[in-house]
Amino acid sequence: MDDTTICQDDTVQLRAASDGFQYNWTPAASFVNAQVQNPFCFTHITTRYEVTARIGSCSASDNLIVTAIPYPMASAGADTMICNGDPVTLNGYTDGKSVIWTPAASLNSSSILHPLARPASTTTYTLFAYDNKGCPKPGKDEVTVFVLPDIVAYAGRDTTVVVGQPLQFQASGGVRYEWFPGIGLSSSDIPNPIGIYTNESDVIQYRVLVFNEANCFDSAFVKVRVFKTGPQIFVPNAFSPNADGHNDILRPILAGIQRMEYFRVYSRWGQLVYSTAQHGNGWDGRVAGSLQGAGTYVWTVKAPDYKGDPFFRKGVVMLVR
């Protein structure tokens, strides 16, 4: 039997050139079955194997050395997260002579230890390491680059409040938040701070930075107007729905109001021409798609204020053509 070389911990089949009827290989612990002529064995370290063949009372022995060469060591580095569109450097390591990364399409080079990766989606890269020490097979390791989706930053809808009214903010889209400026806010580093205002203000524009798990961020804005009056609903006394982008929609402005139960508009003859319970919606001067004529219309609005007390107002508005 000839000596042989294998990669460490690989399976190799040994072959005894013999006409014997019985076989015994040692050390037996390395073999799947040490009692056959051509057994499979697992070799972790270089080992001398001996086989004894028997025919009746006659026997003969032989031995060989199986040299176990370690696989080239390959380390692809730790898994990482990046933001969509960002590059990342892979951190490979080996004691071998050469390397190949796959898949190669999103790498600036597939044959260096530290290539720059630009994956379009979450990708697992495999590092293959080769050497010339006797093991012809490569060592390998994997690393996954998790590509996070785009951040959809949201700060809430522009709103109005009155002095003394608590305002609940509610940002979304990330795992960490920073608000600027911190005027009136109970906290500037949570998604849902409460705003309390002691002075009237035309407009406070807040910017919230929304961060993801990779510490990338996007921002969103929300405007708050603070009135010194008590709870109130403001409705313009005229509007001109002529599609010029100015004063085209008749909508109420809520200040110190918890929610709107209804906003209704009637013709001068008492016909209901528009109704909504959705804050921010308004009448565009049409009924069933048809333009309504210029003239005076009556509006009514009902809503609980921020304390829960009922609030009702009505007035007139001029539709101008």
N, C-alpha and C positions, 0 to 999 in steps of 0.2 A: 504494500500500500504506500502511496506517495503522500508526503506531507502536503498540506494545503493552507491557504490563507482566506479568511472570510472577514466580513464586517461584523463588529462586535454585536452579540446577541442575535445574529441572524441564524436561521435554520440551515443546516447542511446535511446532506445525505452521505454517509460513509459507506464504502463498498469494499467488501472482503472478497478477494480472488481466492476461492476455496471450493472444494467439493464435499465439504463437511456436511453433516446432517444436523448438528446442534452448534449453537453459537452463544457466546457470552462476552458482552462488551463491558469494559470498566473505564472510568467510574460510571456506574449504572444510572446515577441521578441525572446525568445530562441527556439521557436518551428517552425518546417516546416509548420504545420497546427495545430493551437491550438484549433480547433473545433471538433476533432475526439477523440474517446475513447482511442486509443493507439498511441499517437503521437511520432514522433522522435524529439529530442531536442539536442542542442549543449550547452555544459556547460563549460565555461572557469574558473569560480570560484565556490566554494561550494555555492549551491543555494537551497532555500526551494521553492518547486513547490506546487501549490494548484490547485485542479480540482473541479469543480462544475458540478454535473449531474442533469438533469431535466427531469421530466415526467409531462407534462402539467404545472400546477402551483406548483407542488411539486419539491423540490430540496434537495440535500445533498452534503456536501463538505468533502474533505479529503486532506491531504498533505503528502509530503515526502521530505527528504533531499537527494540531490545528491551531494556527496563529490567528488571534482575534485582534483586529485593528479597529480602534474606535472610529465611529462616524465623525466627520468634521462637525465641530460645534457650531450651531447656528442659533442666534437670538435676534428676533425681529423687533424687540422692544415692546413697550406696554401699549395696550389699546388706548385710543385717544378720541376726543370729540372736537369737531371743528364746525364753524358756521358755513352755511352754503356759499360756495364761491371762494372760500379761503384756501390757501395752500398749507401744507404741513410737511415738515422734514421727517422722514422715517429714520429710525436710529437702529441700524443693524450692527451686529457684532459677530465675528467668527475667528477661529484659529486656523481656518483653511486658507487656500490660495486664491480662490475666486468665488464670486457670488452671482446669482441671477435672481431678480425679483419678478414675480408674476402676480396679477396681470400688469403688463408693461405700458399699456396705452395711456394711462394717466400719470406716468412718471417721466421726469426729464432724463433719466437714465435708469436702465434696469440692471446695470453691472457694477454699481458702486454701493458702498455700505449705507450712505446717507442721501438717497435720492429725494427730490422734491416731488411730492404727490399733490395732484389737483383732482381728486375724485368728484364726479358729479353727483354721486349718491354713496350711501354707506358701502364700503368695499373692504374685503379681507385680502390682504397681500400676503404672499408666501415667499419667504427667503430660502433659497437653496444654496448651500455652501459646499464647495468641492475642494479636495486637496490631492496630493500625489504620494500619500504615505502608505498606500496599499489597499485602502477601502475605496472601491470604484463608485460607490453610491453616495449621493449627497446627504448631508444633514439638512434638516429643514425646520422652520418655525413659522408661525403665523401672527399677524397683527391686524386688528380691525380698526379702520378709521370710520367713526360714526359721523355722518354728515347731518347736522341738525337742519330742520326746515327753516325757512325765512320767518323772522319774528313779525307777528302781526300786532303792533302796539296799538292799544286803545286806552284813551283817557276818560271816556264818557262824552256825553253831549253838552254843548254849551248850555248854560242855565242862568237863572236869576234867583236871588234870595233876598230876604229882608234882614235888617240888622237884628241879631239875636237868634236867627233861625239856624239850626244845625244843618249842615250840608254833607251828605254822605257821598264821598268820591268812590269810584270803583274802576280802577285800571285793570287791564288784563293783557295776556299775551306772553308772559314771562315767568321767571322764578324769583326775580329780585327787582325792586323798583326804587327810583329816586325822584322826588318831586322838587321842582324849582319854580318860583321862590317858595319858601316855607310859610308865607304870610297866612295866618289864621288856621294853619293845619295842626292837627293833633300829633302828627308824626310825618316825617318826610321820607321814610324808607319802608313803607308798607303799601300794599296796593289799594287799601281802602281807608285812608285817613278821614277824619271828620273835620270840616271847616266851620269855624265860628267867627262871626264878624261883628265888630263893635262900631265900625264907621262905614258910612256910605262910600261907595267906590264906583266910578264909571265902569271900568272893566279890569279884572285881574286875569291875566293870561298865565295859566300854569303849563309847564312842560314836564312830562314824566318820561324818564329814561327807563326802558323795559329791557332787562337783561335775561339771557337764556343760560343754560347750564355751562356753556363754553365761555361765558362772560362777554359775549358779543351783545350789542344793544341796538335798539332803534328807539325813536321817540314819538310821542303824540302830544297834542295840545288840547286844552279845554279852557273856555272863557267863562268867567263868573262875573255877573253884574250884581252889585249890592245896593238895594234901595233902603232909604231911611224910613220909609212909610211902613205901615202895618201890612198884612197880607193884602195883595191887590192883583187884579187882572187888568192889563192894559190892552185895549183894542183900538186900532186906528179909526179915525172918523171918516176916512176916505181911502179908496184904493182904485187902481187903474189897471185891470187885467188885459194889457195890450201886448204882452210878450216882449217888452223892452228890457226886462231884467230888473226893473225898479218898481217896487210896490205892486207886484202882480198878484200876490196872494194875500187874502185876508186871514190872518191867524192871530190868536190871542197870545200875549206875553204874560207868563205866570210869575208872580213874585210872592214868596211865602206860601205857596200852594203845594199841598201834598201830592195831589193828582187831579186830573180833570175828569169829572163825570160826564159832562157833555158840553159841546159848543155848537149852537144852532143858529142858523140864519133863516129869516122869513122874508117873503115879499111883503109889499105894503098892504096886500090883501090877506095876509096871514098864512100864505102857502109856505110850507117848509121846503126850502131849496137846498139846504146843506146841513149835515150833522156829523160830528165826530167826537170820539172820546179819547183820541190819541193826541197827546201833547206834541206839538210841532207840525201837525197837519193843519191845512187851511183851505178856504174856498177860492177857486180860481175863476169865479164868475160864470160858471157853466152849470146847466142842469141837464143831465142825461146827454152830455156832449154838446148841447146847444148854448151859444152865447146868450146871456141875459142882457136886457136893455139897461141903459143908464138910469139911475134913480136912487131912491132911498130904500134901504133895507134895515130890518130890525134884527139884532142879535141878542142872544141870551147865553149865559154861561153859568154852570153850577159845578162847584168843586169844594172839597174840604181843605181847610188851610193846614199848615204844617202841624198845628196842635190838634187837628181832627175836628175843629168847629166848622159847621156848614157855612158856605160862602156862595152868594148868588149876586149876579150883576146882569143888567141889560142896557142896551143903548142902540143908537142908530148909526149907520154908516152910509156914505155916498159912494155908489159905483160910478166911476167916471170913465167915459169912452172918448 
